[in-house]
C-alpha cells in the first residue's frame, strides 16, 4: 500500500470516528435532565414508587437511592438525596413535539404532576396525627408516601392484574403486556423499555387478546382484561375514563364496578390513583387487619370482609381523615406493609437460629 493510500485510510478512520462520536452525542441529547427540590421527609421514593401503586418501577440495586421506570410514555431515572430528586427523562420521541421537549420545564412539570409535589403532605400529616393516634406511631420516612397521579387506562389494566396477586408478579405481568403490545422507548442498561399499550393498540389484538394472555399465564385475569378493553372502548374509550374524574366519587366507583374484573377495592384504587378522587379508600387484607386492631375493634372476630364491612371501614376512615382519606390510607398501607416485612424477617431470623442450634 502506498503512502498516499495509507494517509487516505487514516483520514477515513478519523472521519468515521468523528461521526460515531457525533452519533453518541446525539443519543445523549435524547434525554432531558433537571432537579426538583423536596426534602426526603416529604417524599419517600421507594415506598411511593414500589409500594403497590404503580408496577412500572424498580430500584437500582447498584446505585443507592436511584429508581428507574416508565410513566407518561417517558423512561425516567430518578436519584434522590436528602433535599432533592434529580431526574433524567427519555421520552418516546414520536409522542412529544421537539419544540415542547426543549422547554426544560416540560418534564419537570410532568414529574411534579406525577408525584403530586404541590400537595402539602407535611401539613396533612400533622392533621392526621391530630385526628388519630395511629399516625403518631410512624417514623417520618414512612409517612412520606405520595399518591401517584397515573394514567387511567394503564391503572385499570394493572389493577385487574393485581387480583389475588403480589407486587412482584403483578410487575412481571404488566411488563409482559408492555413488551408485547406497547411501543419501544429505547434500550437502557441492557434492557428494552416500552410504553404501556394504548387502548387502540390492544383493540388491534382484541380477537386473540384473551387467548394470548392465557398462554402467558394470566389465568382468569386474561378474560377480564379482554372484556375491560372492549367495554371501555364501547363506553367511549379514554374520554369515558377521563370523564370519571369530573363526576362524584361514588358515581365513578359505580361506573368502574360495571367493568368485568373490577370490584370495590380495584375500583377504589383506580379512583384514588388515576381519577383524582382522593377520598377513595381501598380496603385490602392489610387495611382490614389495621381496622380490626386500631380503629374498629368490634370487627376483631370478623374473618371475612363483606361488602357492608368494606364500606363501613372505608366510611370510618373518611370520617377520621376527611377528604384526603385515600392518601392517609396509602400511608397506613405502606406502614402496614413494612411491619409485615419486619415480622417475616424476624421469623426467618428465629428459624435460622433454631436450625443452627440443632
C-alpha positions in Angstrom: 0.0 0.0 0.0 1.4 3.4 -1.0 1.9 6.3 1.4 -1.0 8.2 -0.2 -3.3 5.3 0.4 -2.2 5.0 4.0 -2.9 8.7 4.5 -6.3 8.4 2.9 -7.2 5.4 5.0 -6.1 7.3 8.1 -8.3 10.2 7.1 -11.3 7.8 6.6 -10.8 6.2 10.0 -10.7 9.6 11.7 -13.8 10.7 9.8 -15.7 7.6 10.9 -14.6 8.0 14.5 -15.9 11.6 14.5 -19.2 10.6 13.0 -19.6 7.8 15.6 -18.8 10.4 18.3 -21.4 12.7 16.8 -24.0 9.9 16.9 -23.2 9.2 20.5 -23.6 12.8 21.4 -26.9 12.9 19.5 -28.0 9.9 21.5 -27.0 11.6 24.8 -29.1 14.6 23.8 -32.3 12.5 23.7 -32.6 12.8 27.5 -33.7 15.8 29.4 -32.5 16.3 33.0 -33.3 18.5 35.9 -33.8 18.7 39.6 -36.8 19.1 41.9 -36.1 20.3 45.4 -38.0 18.5 48.0 -36.9 17.1 51.4 -37.0 13.3 51.8 -39.4 13.7 54.8 -41.9 14.8 52.2 -41.1 12.1 49.6 -40.1 8.6 50.1 -39.4 7.4 46.6 -39.1 3.7 47.4 -42.4 3.5 49.2 -44.2 5.7 46.7 -42.9 4.0 43.5 -42.5 0.4 44.7 -45.3 0.2 47.3 -48.1 -1.2 45.2 -49.4 1.9 43.4 -47.6 1.5 40.1 -45.9 -1.6 38.8 -43.5 0.1 36.3 -40.7 1.0 38.7 -37.7 -0.8 40.1 -34.9 0.2 42.5 -31.4 0.1 41.0 -29.5 -2.4 43.1 -26.2 -1.0 42.1 -27.0 2.7 42.6 -28.2 3.6 46.1 -31.2 6.0 46.1 -31.9 5.5 42.4 -35.1 4.3 40.7 -36.0 3.6 37.1 -39.3 3.3 35.5 -41.9 4.4 32.9 -44.6 6.9 33.3 -46.4 9.1 30.8 -44.6 7.4 27.9 -41.2 8.5 29.3 -38.4 6.4 30.8 -37.2 8.0 33.9 -34.1 7.7 36.1 -34.7 9.3 39.5 -31.9 9.9 42.0 -32.9 11.1 45.5 -30.8 13.0 48.0 -31.9 14.3 51.4 -33.1 17.6 49.8 -33.9 16.9 46.1 -34.8 14.5 43.3 -32.6 14.6 40.2 -34.2 13.2 37.0 -33.3 12.1 33.5 -36.2 11.8 31.2 -36.1 9.7 28.0 -39.3 10.4 26.1 -40.9 8.4 23.4 -39.7 10.6 20.5 -42.9 10.3 18.5 -45.2 11.3 21.3 -43.8 14.7 22.3 -43.2 17.6 19.9 -39.5 18.6 19.8 -40.3 22.3 20.5 -42.1 21.3 23.7 -39.3 18.9 24.8 -36.8 21.6 24.5 -38.5 23.6 27.3 -36.8 22.4 30.4 -39.9 23.0 32.5 -41.9 20.5 30.4 -40.5 17.3 32.1 -40.2 18.9 35.5 -43.9 19.8 35.4 -44.7 16.3 34.2 -42.8 14.7 37.1 -44.2 17.2 39.6 -47.7 16.3 38.5 -47.0 12.5 38.6 -45.6 12.8 42.2 -48.2 15.4 43.2 -45.4 17.6 44.5 -47.7 20.6 45.1 -49.7 18.6 47.7 -48.6 19.9 51.2 -48.0 16.4 52.7 -46.4 17.7 56.0 -49.5 19.8 56.7 -51.8 16.9 56.2 -49.7 14.5 58.2 -50.0 16.8 61.2 -53.7 17.0 60.7 -53.9 13.2 60.5 -51.8 12.8 63.6 -54.2 15.1 65.5 -57.2 13.0 64.1 -55.9 9.6 65.3 -53.0 8.4 67.4 -52.2 5.7 64.9 -50.3 8.2 62.9 -48.1 9.2 65.8 -46.5 5.7 65.8 -44.9 6.2 62.4 -41.4 7.3 61.5 -41.3 10.4 59.3 -39.8 8.4 56.5 -42.8 6.0 56.5 -45.3 8.9 56.3 -43.6 10.5 53.2 -45.7 8.5 50.8 -47.2 10.3 47.8 -50.2 9.2 45.8 -49.1 8.9 42.2 -51.2 10.6 39.5 -51.4 7.8 36.9 -53.0 7.3 33.5 -56.4 5.8 33.9 -56.3 3.1 31.3 -53.0 1.7 32.5 -54.3 1.9 36.0 -57.4 -0.1 35.1 -55.5 -3.0 33.4 -52.8 -3.0 36.1 -55.2 -3.4 39.0 -57.1 -6.1 37.2 -53.7 -7.9 37.1 -53.4 -7.2 40.9 -56.3 -9.5 41.9 -55.1 -12.2 44.4 -51.5 -11.4 43.4 -48.3 -9.9 44.9 -46.3 -6.9 43.7 -43.5 -8.9 42.1 -45.8 -11.0 39.9 -48.0 -8.0 39.0 -45.0 -6.1 37.9 -43.9 -9.0 35.7 -47.4 -9.3 34.2 -47.5 -5.6 33.4 -44.0 -5.6 31.9 -45.1 -8.6 29.7 -48.1 -6.6 28.4 -45.9 -3.6 27.7 -43.2 -5.6 25.9 -45.9 -7.5 23.8 -48.2 -4.6 22.9 -46.5 -1.3 23.8 -44.1 0.9 21.9 -40.4 0.7 22.4 -38.9 3.8 24.0 -35.3 2.7 23.9 -32.6 0.4 25.2 -31.3 1.2 28.7 -28.8 -0.7 30.9 -29.2 -3.8 28.8 -33.0 -3.9 28.6 -35.6 -2.5 26.3 -38.2 -0.2 27.8 -41.7 0.1 26.5 -44.7 2.3 26.9 -47.9 0.8 28.4 -50.1 -0.1 25.3 -52.8 2.3 24.5 -56.4 1.2 24.2 -56.1 1.4 20.4 -53.1 -0.9 20.4 -54.9 -3.5 22.5 -58.0 -3.3 20.3 -55.9 -4.3 17.3 -55.4 -7.6 19.0 -58.9 -7.9 20.5 -59.7 -11.2 18.8 -56.8 -13.1 20.2 -56.1 -11.0 23.3 -57.7 -13.3 25.8 -56.1 -16.5 24.5 -52.7 -14.8 24.2 -52.8 -13.6 27.8 -53.9 -17.1 29.0 -50.9 -18.6 27.2 -48.8 -16.1 29.1 -50.3 -17.4 32.4 -52.5 -14.5 33.2 -55.2 -17.1 34.3 -58.7 -15.8 34.8 -57.4 -12.2 34.5 -57.0 -12.7 30.8 -60.7 -12.8 30.2 -61.3 -9.7 32.5 -58.6 -7.7 30.7 -60.1 -8.6 27.3 -63.6 -7.7 28.4 -62.4 -4.5 30.0 -60.8 -3.3 26.8 -64.0 -4.0 24.9 -66.2 -2.3 27.5 -64.1 0.8 27.8 -64.0 1.1 24.0 -67.8 0.8 23.8 -68.2 3.4 26.5 -66.1 6.0 24.7 -62.5 5.0 25.3 -60.2 7.4 27.1 -62.8 10.2 27.0 -65.0 7.9 29.1 -62.3 7.2 31.6 -61.2 10.8 31.9 -64.9 11.8 32.3 -65.0 9.8 35.5 -62.7 12.5 37.1 -65.4 15.1 36.9 -68.3 13.2 38.4 -68.8 12.5 42.2 -66.6 9.7 43.7 -69.4 7.2 44.4 -70.7 7.6 40.8 -67.2 7.0 39.4 -66.7 3.9 41.6 -70.1 2.6 40.5 -69.2 3.1 36.8 -65.9 1.3 37.2 -67.6 -1.6 39.0 -69.6 -2.3 35.9 -66.4 -3.4 34.1 -65.7 -7.1 34.3 -62.9 -7.9 36.9 -63.3 -4.6 38.8 -64.6 -5.0 42.3 -64.9 -2.4 45.1 -61.2 -2.5 46.1 -60.0 -2.3 42.5 -62.4 0.5 41.7 -61.3 2.4 44.7 -57.6 2.0 43.7 -58.3 3.4 40.3 -60.4 6.3 41.7 -57.6 7.2 44.1 -54.6 6.8 41.8 -55.8 8.0 38.4 -59.1 9.8 38.7 -58.3 12.4 41.4 -60.9 11.1 43.9 -58.6 11.3 46.9 -61.4 10.4 49.3 -61.5 6.8 47.8 -60.2 4.4 50.4 -59.2 0.9 49.1 -59.5 -1.8 51.7 -57.3 -4.9 51.3 -56.3 -7.5 53.8 -53.7 -5.2 55.3 -56.2 -2.4 55.9 -58.8 -4.8 57.1 -56.4 -6.1 59.7 -55.4 -2.5 60.6 -59.1 -1.6 61.0 -59.7 -4.5 63.4 -56.7 -3.8 65.6 -56.5 0.0 65.7 -59.9 1.5 64.5 -62.8 -0.8 64.8 -62.2 -3.4 67.5 -65.7 -4.7 67.3 -64.7 -6.3 63.9 -61.9 -8.3 65.6 -63.9 -11.6 65.3 -64.8 -11.0 61.6 -62.8 -13.3 59.4 -64.2 -12.3 56.1 -64.8 -8.9 54.6 -68.3 -8.5 53.3 -69.4 -5.6 51.1 -71.1 -4.0 54.2 -67.9 -4.3 56.3 -65.8 -3.0 53.4 -68.0 0.1 53.1 -68.2 0.6 56.9 -64.4 0.5 57.2 -63.9 2.9 54.3 -66.5 5.3 55.7 -64.9 5.1 59.1 -61.5 6.2 57.7 -63.2 9.0 55.8 -64.9 10.2 59.0 -61.5 10.4 60.7 -59.2 11.6 57.9 -61.6 13.7 55.8 -61.5 14.5 52.1 -57.9 13.1 51.6 -58.6 9.9 53.5 -57.4 7.9 50.5 -54.0 9.5 50.8 -54.0 8.7 54.5 -54.8 5.1 53.6 -51.8 5.0 51.3 -49.5 5.9 54.2 -51.2 3.4 56.5 -50.9 0.7 53.9 -47.2 1.2 53.4 -46.7 1.3 57.2 -48.6 -2.0 57.5 -46.6 -3.5 54.6 -43.3 -2.5 56.3 -44.4 -4.0 59.6 -45.3 -7.3 57.9 -41.9 -7.4 56.2 -40.2 -6.9 59.6 -42.3 -9.7 61.2 -41.4 -12.0 58.3 -37.8 -11.1 58.7 -37.9 -11.7 62.4 -39.5 -15.1 61.9 -36.8 -16.1 59.3 -34.1 -15.0 61.7 -35.6 -17.1 64.6 -35.9 -20.0 62.2 -32.2 -19.8 61.3 -31.2 -19.6 64.9 -33.3 -22.7 65.8 -31.8 -24.6 62.9 -28.3 -23.5 63.9 -28.9 -24.7 67.5 -30.0 -28.0 66.2 
